[in-house]
Amino acid sequence: MKLCKRARRRQSTDEWQQRYAHRAGIEGTIAQGVKGFGLRRSRYRSMMRRRFVLSAPGR
């Protein structure tokens, strides 16, 4: 219970609200990319993916 109260107090500060507003803007931009352009499906491209797979342990 003490942690919740401390977190709520911290969230009411101007500094926290400014940082959260910045994060919310970034998350909104990412969400638009995911919905509009399928960003989640295009995480790796050609050579980068091959390098990742070949360098993975146990492969």
C-alpha positions in Angstrom: 0.0 0.0 0.0 2.9 2.4 0.8 4.4 1.8 -2.7 1.1 2.8 -4.4 0.8 6.0 -2.4 4.4 6.9 -3.1 3.9 6.2 -6.8 0.8 8.3 -6.9 2.6 11.2 -5.2 5.5 11.0 -7.7 3.1 10.9 -10.6 1.5 14.2 -9.5 4.8 16.1 -9.9 5.4 18.3 -12.9 8.6 16.5 -13.8 7.0 13.1 -14.0 4.1 14.5 -16.1 6.5 16.0 -18.6 8.4 12.8 -18.9 5.2 10.8 -19.3 3.9 13.1 -21.9 7.1 12.6 -23.9 6.7 8.8 -23.6 3.1 8.9 -24.5 3.9 10.8 -27.7 6.5 8.2 -28.7 4.2 5.3 -28.0 1.5 7.0 -30.1 3.9 7.3 -33.0 4.9 3.6 -32.7 1.2 2.6 -32.5 0.5 4.5 -35.7 3.4 2.7 -37.4 2.2 -0.7 -36.3 -1.4 -0.1 -37.3 -0.7 1.7 -40.6 2.5 0.1 -41.9 2.8 -3.2 -40.1 6.0 -2.3 -38.3 5.9 -5.4 -36.0 6.0 -7.7 -39.0 9.1 -6.0 -40.5 11.4 -6.1 -37.6 14.4 -7.6 -39.4 15.4 -7.3 -43.0 17.4 -9.7 -45.2 21.1 -9.6 -44.2 20.4 -8.3 -40.7 18.2 -11.3 -40.0 20.6 -13.8 -41.4 23.4 -12.4 -39.2 21.2 -12.5 -36.2 20.2 -16.1 -36.8 23.7 -17.2 -37.6 25.1 -15.6 -34.4 22.4 -17.0 -32.2 23.7 -19.5 -29.6 22.9 -23.1 -30.4 22.5 -22.7 -34.1 
